[in-house]
Amino acid sequence: MKLFECQRCGQTLYFENTECERCGSALGFLPEQMQLSALSPDGETCFRPLARPGQTMRYCANAAYDACNWMVPADAASPYCTACRLNRTVPDLGIAENVLLWRQIETAKHRLVYGLLRLGLPVISKFDDRERGIAFDFLSGPAAPGTAEEPVTTGHRSGLITIDVAEADDAVRERNRRDMAEPYRTLLGHFRHEIGHYYWDRLVRDTVWHASFREMFGDERRSYGEALAAHYANGSPANWQESYISTYASSHPWEDFAESWAHYLHIVDTLETADAFGLKIHPQVADARETDFRCYKAADFDTIMAAWTPLTATVNSLNQSMGQDDLYPFVLSPTVAGKLRFVHGLIYGASL
């Protein structure tokens, strides 16, 4: 994630900011320019972004709930921004607790969409293309007030991604992380994993990449239901870390791809954040070369791995110095790195 700068006063800004703390300017994110901009009022509901002064914009309708700071053209037919137009179902916003949880969900989803746009990937709403678009259902299970009668399962089906609203509750998510023995479980992680299934359909299925996918990840035609049942009944292979990035990735080729896709997005976004803060690593042991963290559009996968390895060693050591668990508790074996390389080639090819 990049850092931004107020065009009016030069103050450093962050992605979710809605007001400059120094000059008080209203702020809005311009997805076409991938820029957070200070705004000048232009009437009651419209603004002129200082980053694009020739255009009149308005806030996404979800700004009324403090759930979005993205802008849309003043004459746009839809009241929703690029990210919020992907929503098909949101929680009952008449319940205050749901609004708080939904804001956290939107924060994660907007970071997902930011990353997809930075990578040049197609982000299309099902409202615009029912067959090939993306839609999100944010649903609550029977334990929540005014909600569904059946339990909610986070997952993907034909471009429709369902997220259990309860995952936005830190206590619930931590319990699920512990019960399912997952060292990493976040809202953003859910989004990046599930969108991986969508892009498998778009970029791999029945394309020139399909045969290579089967060589790398396995044959996805094996029964998905039976594979998951066996995984939950028997667990992962004893040597799973040699071939998979997580235990869940070992359950089926589709899940292996989605996990690899999610980790690739984790890696490039974290590297961009390190670069935005001017972070440089000079290890006192081993190779003392300076690393290059400008990897969001790196054509060379080896450049990304050369930056990621020392960065994770550094941040994991920092966490340990504070008595915390590793920030990135994963082992990138040669086989796993090969799968990430596949995802890199797929994304880079799609974004040309």
C-alpha positions in Angstrom: 0.0 0.0 0.0 1.3 3.4 -1.0 1.6 6.5 1.2 -0.1 9.6 -0.2 0.4 13.4 0.2 -2.1 16.2 0.7 -1.9 18.3 -2.5 -2.8 21.4 -0.4 -0.3 21.2 2.5 2.0 18.3 1.9 0.9 16.2 4.9 1.5 12.5 4.7 -1.8 10.7 4.1 -2.9 7.1 4.5 -5.3 5.1 2.3 -8.4 5.2 4.6 -8.0 8.9 5.6 -11.0 11.1 4.9 -9.6 14.4 6.3 -6.2 15.9 6.3 -5.1 16.3 9.9 -3.0 19.4 9.1 -5.1 21.6 6.8 -8.6 20.0 7.4 -9.2 19.3 3.7 -11.7 16.6 2.8 -10.1 13.7 1.1 -11.3 11.2 -1.5 -9.7 8.3 -3.3 -9.7 8.4 -7.1 -9.5 4.8 -8.4 -8.7 5.7 -12.0 -5.6 7.6 -10.9 -5.0 5.4 -7.8 -4.6 8.6 -5.9 -5.9 10.0 -2.6 -6.8 13.6 -3.2 -7.6 16.7 -1.3 -11.0 18.1 -2.4 -12.4 21.5 -3.0 -16.2 21.9 -2.6 -18.1 22.4 -5.8 -21.8 22.9 -4.8 -23.6 21.0 -2.0 -22.6 17.5 -2.8 -19.8 17.7 -5.4 -16.1 18.3 -5.2 -13.1 19.1 -7.5 -10.1 16.9 -6.6 -6.8 18.8 -6.5 -5.2 15.8 -8.1 -7.6 16.2 -11.0 -9.1 19.7 -10.9 -10.8 19.5 -14.2 -13.2 16.8 -13.0 -16.3 17.1 -10.7 -16.7 14.2 -8.4 -18.9 13.1 -5.5 -18.4 10.6 -2.7 -19.6 7.0 -3.1 -23.0 6.5 -1.4 -21.4 4.3 1.3 -19.5 7.3 2.6 -22.8 8.1 4.4 -21.9 5.2 6.7 -18.2 6.1 7.0 -17.6 2.9 5.1 -16.0 4.3 1.9 -13.9 7.3 0.9 -13.8 6.6 -2.8 -15.1 9.0 -5.4 -17.3 8.6 -8.5 -17.8 11.1 -11.3 -20.6 13.6 -10.6 -22.6 12.4 -13.6 -22.1 8.7 -13.0 -25.3 6.6 -13.3 -24.4 4.5 -10.2 -24.1 6.1 -6.8 -21.4 3.6 -5.9 -17.7 3.5 -6.5 -15.7 0.8 -8.3 -15.3 -1.2 -5.0 -18.8 -0.8 -3.6 -20.5 -1.6 -6.9 -19.3 -5.1 -6.3 -21.6 -5.5 -3.3 -24.7 -7.5 -3.8 -25.7 -8.0 -0.2 -24.7 -6.1 2.9 -25.8 -6.6 6.5 -28.9 -5.0 8.0 -27.5 -1.5 8.6 -30.4 -0.7 10.9 -28.4 -2.6 13.5 -25.6 -0.6 14.9 -23.4 -3.6 15.6 -23.7 -4.6 11.9 -22.5 -1.2 10.8 -19.4 -1.5 12.8 -18.6 -4.9 11.5 -19.4 -3.9 7.9 -17.0 -1.0 8.1 -14.2 -3.4 8.9 -15.3 -5.6 6.0 -15.3 -2.7 3.6 -11.8 -1.6 4.8 -10.5 -5.1 3.8 -12.4 -5.2 0.6 -11.2 -1.8 -0.5 -7.6 -2.8 0.1 -8.3 -5.9 -2.0 -9.6 -3.9 -4.9 -6.8 -1.4 -4.6 -4.3 -4.3 -5.0 -6.2 -5.8 -8.0 -6.2 -2.4 -9.7 -2.5 -1.9 -9.0 -1.9 -5.2 -10.7 -3.9 -4.2 -13.7 -6.4 -7.1 -13.3 -10.0 -6.8 -14.5 -12.4 -5.7 -11.8 -15.9 -6.1 -13.2 -19.2 -6.0 -11.2 -21.9 -8.6 -11.8 -24.2 -5.6 -12.2 -22.3 -5.0 -15.5 -21.5 -8.5 -16.5 -23.6 -11.2 -14.9 -21.6 -14.1 -16.3 -18.0 -12.9 -15.8 -18.3 -10.2 -13.1 -17.7 -10.2 -9.3 -20.2 -9.8 -6.5 -20.0 -10.0 -2.7 -22.6 -11.2 -0.3 -21.8 -10.2 3.3 -24.1 -12.4 5.4 -24.7 -13.1 9.1 -25.5 -16.5 10.5 -28.4 -17.5 12.8 -26.7 -16.3 15.9 -26.7 -12.7 14.8 -29.8 -10.5 15.1 -32.2 -10.3 12.1 -30.2 -12.6 9.9 -30.2 -15.9 8.0 -31.6 -19.2 9.4 -28.7 -21.3 8.0 -25.0 -21.0 8.9 -22.9 -18.9 6.6 -20.0 -20.4 4.8 -17.3 -18.1 3.4 -16.6 -19.1 -0.1 -16.8 -18.5 -3.9 -19.1 -19.8 -6.6 -19.1 -18.5 -10.2 -17.9 -15.0 -9.2 -20.1 -14.6 -6.2 -18.0 -14.4 -3.0 -19.7 -14.9 0.4 -18.1 -13.5 3.5 -19.4 -14.4 7.0 -19.9 -11.0 8.8 -18.9 -12.7 12.0 -15.3 -12.8 10.7 -15.1 -9.1 11.3 -15.4 -9.7 15.0 -11.9 -10.1 16.4 -12.9 -12.5 19.1 -14.8 -14.8 16.7 -12.0 -14.7 14.1 -9.4 -15.5 16.8 -11.5 -18.5 18.0 -11.9 -19.7 14.4 -8.1 -19.3 13.9 -7.4 -21.4 17.0 -10.0 -24.1 16.3 -8.9 -24.5 12.7 -5.1 -24.3 13.5 -4.5 -21.5 11.1 -1.5 -19.3 11.9 -2.9 -16.5 9.8 -6.5 -15.6 9.5 -7.7 -12.1 8.6 -10.5 -10.4 6.7 -8.1 -9.3 4.1 -6.7 -12.8 3.8 -10.3 -14.2 3.2 -10.8 -11.7 0.5 -7.5 -12.4 -1.2 -8.1 -16.2 -1.0 -11.7 -16.1 -2.4 -10.8 -13.8 -5.2 -8.2 -16.2 -6.2 -10.9 -18.7 -7.0 -12.6 -16.1 -9.2 -9.4 -15.3 -11.1 -8.7 -19.1 -11.6 -12.0 -19.1 -13.5 -11.1 -16.0 -15.5 -7.4 -16.6 -16.2 -6.7 -20.4 -16.0 -9.8 -22.4 -16.8 -9.7 -23.5 -20.5 -6.8 -21.2 -21.3 -3.2 -21.8 -22.4 -2.3 -21.8 -18.7 -4.6 -24.8 -17.8 -2.2 -27.6 -18.6 0.7 -25.9 -16.7 -1.6 -25.4 -13.8 -2.3 -29.1 -13.6 1.4 -29.9 -13.7 2.1 -27.5 -10.9 -1.0 -27.8 -8.6 -2.6 -31.1 -9.6 -5.7 -32.1 -11.4 -8.7 -30.1 -10.2 -11.1 -32.6 -11.7 -10.8 -34.8 -8.6 -13.9 -34.5 -6.4 -13.7 -31.3 -4.5 -16.2 -32.4 -1.9 -14.4 -35.7 -1.2 -11.1 -33.9 -1.1 -12.3 -31.5 1.6 -13.9 -34.3 3.6 -10.7 -36.2 3.6 -8.7 -33.2 4.6 -10.9 -32.4 7.6 -11.0 -36.1 8.6 -7.3 -36.9 8.1 -5.5 -33.6 8.1 -2.5 -32.8 5.9 0.4 -35.0 4.8 3.2 -35.1 7.2 5.6 -33.3 4.8 3.0 -30.8 3.6 5.4 -27.8 4.0 7.6 -29.2 1.2 4.8 -28.7 -1.3 2.2 -26.4 0.1 2.1 -22.9 1.7 -0.5 -23.9 4.2 -2.3 -27.1 5.4 -5.5 -26.0 3.7 -3.6 -25.6 0.4 -3.0 -29.4 0.5 -6.7 -30.2 0.4 -7.3 -29.7 -3.3 -5.6 -28.0 -6.3 -8.2 -25.2 -6.3 -7.4 -24.4 -2.7 -3.7 -24.7 -3.4 -4.0 -22.1 -6.1 -6.2 -19.8 -4.1 -3.8 -19.9 -1.2 -0.9 -19.2 -3.5 -2.8 -16.3 -5.1 -3.6 -14.8 -1.7 0.1 -15.0 -0.6 1.3 -13.4 -3.8 -1.1 -10.5 -3.1 0.2 -10.4 0.5 3.8 -10.2 -0.7 3.5 -7.5 -3.3 1.3 -5.2 -1.2 3.6 -5.6 1.9 6.7 -4.9 -0.3 5.0 -1.7 -1.6 4.3 -0.6 2.0 8.0 -1.2 2.9 9.0 0.9 -0.1 6.6 3.7 0.7 8.2 4.1 4.1 11.7 4.1 2.6 12.6 0.9 4.4 16.1 -0.4 3.6 17.6 -3.6 5.0 21.3 -4.1 5.5 21.7 -7.5 7.3 24.6 -7.6 9.6 24.9 -11.3 8.8 25.0 -12.9 5.3 24.5 -10.8 2.2 24.5 -7.0 3.0 23.1 -5.9 -0.4 20.4 -3.3 -0.2 17.0 -4.6 -1.2 14.6 -3.2 -3.7 11.0 -3.2 -2.5 9.4 -1.7 -5.6 7.8 -4.9 -6.6 4.1 -4.3 -7.5 4.8 -4.3 -11.2 8.1 -6.2 -11.2 8.5 -8.3 -14.3 11.1 -10.5 -12.6 9.8 -12.8 -10.0 13.3 -13.3 -8.6 13.4 -9.6 -7.7 10.3 -10.1 -5.6 11.6 -13.1 -3.7 15.0 -11.3 -3.2 13.2 -8.5 -1.4 10.6 -10.7 0.4 13.0 -13.1 2.1 15.1 -10.5 4.1 11.9 -8.4 4.8 10.1 -11.3 6.5 13.2 -12.3 8.5 13.3 -8.7 9.7 9.7 -8.2 10.6 9.5 -11.7 12.2 12.6 -10.8 14.4 11.0 -7.5 15.3 7.8 -9.3 16.4 9.8 -11.8 18.4 11.6 -8.9 20.2 8.2 -7.8 21.4 7.2 -11.3 22.5 4.8 -11.6 19.6 4.3 -14.5 17.1 5.9 -14.2 13.7 4.2 -11.7 11.4 4.6 -14.1 8.4 4.8 -17.7 9.8 5.2 -19.5 6.5 7.9 -21.4 4.8 8.4 -20.8 1.1 9.9 -24.0 -0.1 11.2 -24.3 -3.7 8.0 -25.9 -4.7 5.9 -23.2 -3.1 8.0 -20.6 -4.6 7.4 -22.2 -8.0 3.6 -21.9 -7.4 4.0 -18.2 -6.5 6.1 -17.8 -9.7 3.2 -19.4 -11.7 0.7 -16.8 -10.1 3.2 -14.0 -10.9 3.4 -15.1 -14.5 -0.4 -15.4 -14.8 -1.0 -11.9 -13.3 1.8 -10.2 -15.2 0.5 -11.8 -18.5 -3.0 -10.7 -17.8 -2.1 -7.1 -17.0 0.0 -6.5 -20.1 
